[in-house]
C-alpha cells in the first residue's frame, strides 16, 4: 500500500501488523535528547517545535550530508529509548512512529487509545532510507546536531507495520 502523509484514521484502520507499505510526504525526526526537551517544554507549558497532531516521528539521527546530497545515512534507532516520552505525544495527536525494536505496554496501550501505528524500518539500511528523502530542514534544537528535530520530505519510503491500531504486534505474531 502506498500512503501519502499525513495518516488519517481511515488509513490507519486499514493497516494490520505485518503489512508492507511505502510512505510519501512530511515526517519529523526526533531521538532521545529531542524527546526529553519536548517533554520538558510540555511540562513548562511551552509549545512543541511542531504540532504533533496527525504527524509521524521517525526515530533517527541522520548523518551529515555529503556534497550534492540532501542528507547522509538516515537509519532508525531503537524505539524503546523514547517509550517514557511517547504516550504524552500520542495523547497530543501523534499518529505514527517509525523505528526499530519492541515497544512497552504503556506505549501500545496509548497507541490503541489514540488509534496510532508503529512502523518498522530496517536497521542498517540508513543509506537506502536516505535515498527516499527529498528535502531536510532542521526545525529545533540545532545544538543537538544529528539529534536535532528535522522536518523531512520522503518519497516511497519502505516500511512494515509492526504494531497496528488494535495493538496487534508483528513481533508477537511471528513468535507463535
Order of alpha helices (4+ residues) and beta strands (2+ residues): beta-alpha-beta-alpha-beta-alpha-beta-alpha-beta-alpha-beta-beta-alpha
